[in-house]
Amino acid sequence: MLDMITIGDTKLDTFVLLNNASVQCTLKMPECLLCMEYGAKIAVEVVLSQIAGTAPNVATGLARMGRKTAVISNMGNDGTFAQALETFKREGVSSRLIHIVPKEPSAYSVVLNYHGDRTLLTSHIKRAYHFPKPLPKTKWMYVSEMGPGYETLYRSVTAYARADHTKVVLNPGSIQISEKKKYLFDLIKVVDILFVNLEEAQAIAGDKTTEVHKLAVDLWKLGAKHVVITDGKNGAYNFDGEQMARMPIFPAHVVETTGAGDAFSTGYLGALMAGESYDTALRWGAVNSASVVQHVGPTKGLLNMTQIKSHLRKHPGVKPEKI
């Protein structure tokens, strides 16, 4: 039996460092624009290209914690697929559930990094997402970002969650959140944990408030048993319908923030799989996220269990508080 199956796009991310750019903000902070000279040839530094996406990031992070993981994804039969196979083999992640789509490319993204903050240019390729048959038994299932065509798979996961004892986690992508279709809300009704950042929580709840407690309550009322909201430098929040806890961030030198949210959810889930409490899960998530942002790319800083526990011992005072 697998410990975790992650579902979502597997893509090639190329990370670019921008030097000749500027940030211009309006009076309605923090609405800012990343600006470059139109029509110019701008010198950049390409740091690396690597396999990424929430589904492979989470599967990789949990594999480093000793868990048996697999990825369900659609990919083209191209160089990105070949690189993905090498990456999964190296990390100990099963690739047997990846479906090859003939004559179509794999997804890709370009990550523009300017002074530690990222701007993401990403492709969304329409796919016919389906459960593979037969579907291996798993203790957990994690549903993440997907392109157009996700509706059938969302419906399948919803039915699977209602009929099985598998714990289901949802971290919807930008398309699912912007479209706000019935499939999204049907799935939220049956998930054990909903992971979103503050802006995603606002979009799903249809409320621009920055009052996290209200947003968490609104999302919990949609059906999720646990709502986890991340808010960058302000930390992360967990709500179980009765109590809310806030987890501050761990000290870290921020180099690049791609994958910070994925690292948080990976650490959080790794703690629960190890039998730890939800408060401890917040600490595991925060320390894993703090490690990832100190590197370029979403996976280099992902920690194993020994490393997580070592980091936590160094900062015993950084822990969640009830609010």
C-alpha positions in Angstrom: 0.0 0.0 0.0 1.1 3.5 -0.8 1.3 6.2 1.9 0.4 9.0 -0.5 -0.7 9.5 -4.1 -0.4 13.1 -5.3 -2.4 14.3 -8.3 -1.6 17.2 -10.5 0.6 18.7 -13.3 4.2 17.7 -13.5 6.2 20.3 -15.4 9.6 21.8 -16.1 10.3 25.0 -14.2 13.1 27.3 -15.5 14.3 29.8 -12.9 15.6 33.2 -14.1 17.2 35.9 -12.0 16.3 39.4 -13.1 18.7 42.3 -12.5 17.4 44.9 -14.9 13.9 45.4 -13.7 11.9 47.5 -11.2 8.9 47.2 -9.0 6.3 49.9 -9.1 3.5 50.0 -6.6 0.2 51.9 -6.6 -1.3 53.7 -3.6 -3.4 50.6 -3.0 -0.4 48.6 -1.6 0.5 45.8 -1.9 -0.7 45.8 -5.6 2.7 46.1 -7.3 3.9 45.6 -10.9 7.2 44.1 -12.0 8.4 46.4 -14.8 10.9 45.8 -17.6 11.7 47.9 -20.7 9.3 46.9 -23.5 11.0 45.7 -26.6 14.5 45.6 -25.0 16.9 42.7 -25.0 17.3 42.1 -21.2 20.2 40.0 -19.9 19.2 37.4 -17.4 20.8 34.6 -15.4 19.2 31.2 -15.8 20.0 29.5 -12.6 18.5 26.0 -13.3 15.7 24.0 -14.8 14.0 21.2 -12.9 11.0 19.1 -12.6 8.4 20.8 -10.4 4.7 21.2 -9.8 2.8 20.7 -6.5 2.1 17.0 -7.1 5.8 16.1 -7.7 7.0 18.5 -5.0 4.9 17.0 -2.3 5.6 13.4 -3.4 9.3 14.1 -3.4 9.2 15.8 0.1 7.3 12.9 1.6 9.6 10.3 0.0 12.5 12.0 1.7 10.6 11.4 5.0 10.5 7.7 4.2 7.0 7.5 2.8 5.9 5.5 -0.2 4.6 8.0 -2.8 3.3 8.0 -6.4 2.2 10.8 -8.8 -0.8 10.8 -11.0 -0.1 13.2 -13.9 -0.5 13.7 -17.6 2.6 14.4 -19.6 3.8 14.5 -23.2 6.3 12.0 -24.5 9.1 14.5 -24.6 12.3 15.5 -22.8 10.4 16.8 -19.8 8.9 13.4 -19.3 12.3 11.7 -19.6 13.7 14.2 -17.0 10.8 13.5 -14.8 11.4 9.8 -14.8 15.0 10.3 -13.8 14.0 12.7 -11.0 11.3 10.4 -9.6 13.7 7.4 -9.7 16.4 9.4 -7.9 13.9 10.5 -5.2 12.2 7.2 -4.8 8.8 8.4 -6.1 6.7 5.9 -8.2 6.0 7.1 -11.8 3.9 4.2 -12.8 0.7 6.2 -12.6 1.8 8.9 -15.1 -0.2 8.9 -18.3 1.5 9.7 -21.6 -0.5 11.9 -23.9 0.7 11.4 -27.5 1.5 14.4 -29.7 1.1 16.9 -26.8 3.8 18.7 -24.8 4.4 18.5 -21.1 3.6 21.6 -19.1 6.2 24.2 -18.2 6.8 27.4 -16.3 9.3 30.2 -16.2 9.9 31.6 -12.7 11.2 35.2 -12.7 13.0 36.0 -9.5 13.6 39.6 -8.5 15.1 40.4 -5.1 13.8 37.1 -3.6 10.2 37.5 -4.9 8.9 35.5 -7.8 6.7 36.1 -10.8 5.4 32.9 -12.4 4.8 32.4 -16.1 3.0 29.1 -16.5 1.4 27.0 -19.2 -2.0 25.4 -18.7 -2.6 22.6 -21.2 -6.1 21.2 -21.5 -6.0 17.5 -20.6 -8.5 14.6 -20.2 -7.6 13.9 -16.5 -8.7 10.4 -15.4 -8.0 8.0 -12.5 -5.6 5.3 -13.7 -7.1 1.8 -13.5 -6.5 -0.1 -11.4 -5.9 2.6 -8.7 -3.4 1.4 -6.1 -4.5 1.4 -2.4 -3.3 4.5 -0.6 -3.6 5.9 2.9 -3.7 9.5 1.6 -4.5 11.3 -1.6 -3.4 14.9 -2.4 -5.2 16.8 -5.2 -3.3 19.8 -6.5 -3.0 22.3 -9.5 -4.2 21.1 -12.9 -5.0 22.7 -16.2 -8.4 22.7 -18.0 -10.2 19.4 -18.2 -9.9 18.6 -14.5 -13.6 18.3 -13.9 -13.9 14.5 -14.4 -11.0 13.8 -12.1 -12.5 16.1 -9.4 -15.7 14.2 -9.7 -13.9 10.8 -9.4 -11.9 11.9 -6.3 -15.1 13.1 -4.7 -16.8 9.8 -5.2 -13.6 8.0 -4.1 -13.5 10.0 -0.9 -17.1 9.2 -0.1 -16.7 5.4 -0.7 -13.2 4.8 0.8 -11.4 5.4 4.1 -8.5 7.3 2.3 -7.8 10.7 3.7 -8.1 13.3 1.0 -6.2 16.6 0.9 -7.0 19.5 -1.5 -4.7 22.3 -2.7 -6.6 23.7 -5.7 -4.8 25.5 -8.5 -5.5 28.9 -10.0 -7.8 27.6 -12.7 -10.0 25.7 -10.3 -10.3 28.7 -7.9 -11.0 31.2 -10.6 -13.7 29.1 -12.2 -15.3 28.2 -8.9 -17.3 25.4 -10.5 -19.5 22.9 -8.6 -16.8 20.3 -8.8 -14.5 22.3 -6.6 -17.1 22.8 -3.9 -18.3 19.2 -4.0 -14.7 18.1 -3.4 -14.2 20.6 -0.5 -17.2 19.0 1.2 -15.3 15.6 1.6 -11.7 16.6 2.2 -9.9 16.1 5.4 -7.5 19.1 4.9 -7.8 22.1 2.6 -4.5 24.0 2.0 -4.8 27.5 0.6 -2.9 30.8 0.9 -4.6 34.0 2.0 -5.4 35.2 -1.5 -6.8 31.8 -2.5 -8.9 31.7 0.7 -10.4 35.1 -0.2 -11.2 34.0 -3.7 -12.9 30.8 -2.7 -14.8 32.4 0.1 -15.7 35.4 -2.1 -14.6 37.8 0.6 -11.7 40.3 0.4 -11.3 40.5 4.2 -7.8 39.9 5.6 -9.3 38.6 8.8 -8.0 35.0 8.7 -10.3 33.7 11.3 -13.4 34.7 9.3 -12.0 33.2 6.1 -11.1 29.9 7.9 -14.6 29.7 9.4 -16.2 30.3 5.9 -14.0 27.6 4.3 -14.7 25.1 7.1 -18.4 25.7 6.7 -18.0 24.5 3.1 -17.1 21.1 4.5 -13.3 20.7 5.0 -12.5 19.1 8.3 -9.3 21.1 8.7 -8.5 24.4 7.0 -4.9 25.5 6.7 -4.2 29.0 5.4 -0.6 30.2 4.7 0.1 33.9 4.7 3.8 34.3 3.8 5.8 36.2 6.4 2.8 36.3 8.6 2.9 32.6 9.2 0.2 29.9 8.8 -3.1 29.1 10.5 -4.9 25.9 11.2 -8.7 25.7 12.0 -10.6 22.6 12.9 -14.0 24.0 13.4 -13.4 24.9 17.1 -9.9 26.2 17.6 -7.6 28.3 15.5 -3.8 28.2 15.9 -1.3 30.5 14.3 2.2 29.3 13.5 4.9 32.0 13.0 7.7 31.5 10.5 11.1 30.2 11.4 14.1 32.4 10.8 15.5 32.0 7.3 17.6 33.9 4.7 15.1 34.1 1.8 16.7 33.4 -1.6 13.7 32.3 -3.7 10.1 31.5 -2.6 8.9 29.0 -5.2 7.6 25.9 -3.4 7.3 27.4 0.0 3.6 26.5 0.3 4.2 23.0 -1.1 7.0 22.5 1.5 4.7 23.6 4.3 2.0 21.2 3.4 4.6 18.4 2.9 6.0 19.0 6.4 2.5 19.3 7.9 1.4 16.0 6.3 4.6 14.2 7.2 4.0 15.0 10.9 0.5 13.6 10.7 1.7 10.5 9.0 4.2 10.1 11.8 1.4 10.2 14.4 2.1 13.8 15.6 -0.5 16.4 16.6 -1.8 19.1 14.4 0.1 21.7 16.4 3.3 19.7 15.7 2.3 19.5 12.1 2.3 23.3 11.9 5.9 23.3 13.2 7.0 20.7 10.8 5.4 22.6 7.9 7.0 25.9 9.0 10.5 24.5 9.4 10.3 22.7 6.0 9.1 25.9 4.3 11.9 27.9 5.9 14.4 25.5 4.6 13.1 25.6 1.0 13.1 29.4 0.6 16.8 29.4 1.3 17.5 27.7 -2.0 16.5 28.2 -5.7 13.7 25.9 -6.7 11.0 24.0 -4.7 12.8 20.7 -3.8 16.4 21.3 -3.0 15.7 22.4 0.6 13.1 19.8 1.4 14.1 18.1 4.7 14.0 14.5 5.9 12.5 13.7 9.3 15.9 13.7 11.1 16.7 17.1 9.7 13.2 18.5 10.6 13.6 17.3 14.2 17.1 18.8 14.4 15.9 22.2 13.2 13.0 22.1 15.7 15.3 21.4 18.6 17.3 24.5 17.7 14.2 26.7 17.9 12.1 25.4 20.8 10.4 28.7 21.2 9.0 28.9 17.7 5.6 27.2 18.1 1.9 27.7 17.4 -0.3 29.8 19.6 -4.1 29.6 20.0 -6.0 32.6 18.8 
